[in-house]
Amino acid sequence: MTGPVTIVVRRRVRSGRETDYEAWLERLSRGATSQFPGYLGAEFHRPASPGGAYRSVFRFDSMDHLDAFERSDFRAAMLAEAAPLFAADAAWERLTGLEFWFDPPPGTKVPQPSLHRMALVLIAVVFTLVLALNLILGPLMIAWPLPLRVLVTVCIQVGLMTYVIMPRLTPLIARFIYPKSKTL
């Protein structure tokens, strides 16, 4: 397989150890940045409610680079160091397509997102954002060179999708994206 790969890790942390865990995540990310080619970065999301799971999203440019990280002594040492912080084993998901935008409904077992439905949702969101941004920003950027206008629009669009729209939208449409899910 070629192309980027995303790992989503959901992990519960012992009560009172959240600050230590967050510091550990930052050290893990800094170490991966400095030691592993192909590491594209990470995002860390705190639990939505007390006692919930942290969600960490790690991205690599290829499966080979991810495998090198996963087999590394660095990763093994970091996991051993953090073991006292963990309240339970982590749930790992390896994602190679667009599914990293979408969270499955609570209690989903072995989620199989519908590629067609993910594409439909993304088309609707991207179309709406591009149209709105062009209507709002277009008159302000009319004299700008086309590549700069496109860059600004894409940066705003990706930021809104990643941090505002998709985190709020996916819980509302999870059953649409995962139509054949079995719940506990």
Sequence and secondary structure as in RCSB ss.txt:
>XXXX:A:sequence
MTGPVTIVVRRRVRSGRETDYEAWLERLSRGATSQFPGYLGAEFHRPASPGGAYRSVFRFDSMDHLDAFERSDFR
AAMLAEAAPLFAADAAWERLTGLEFWFDPPPGTKVPQPSLHRMALVLIAVVFTLVLALNLILGPLMIAWPLPLRV
LVTVCIQVGLMTYVIMPRLTPLIARFIYPKSKTL
>XXXX:A:secstr
  S EEEEEEE B TT HHHHHHHHHHHHHHHHHH TTEEEEEEE  SSTT  EEEEEEESSHHHHHHHHT HHH
HHHHHHHGGGBSS  EEEEE SGGGG    TTBSS    HHHHHHHHHHHHHHHHHHHHHHHGGGSTTS HHHHH
HHHHHHHHHHIIIIIHHHHHHHHHHHHSTT  B 
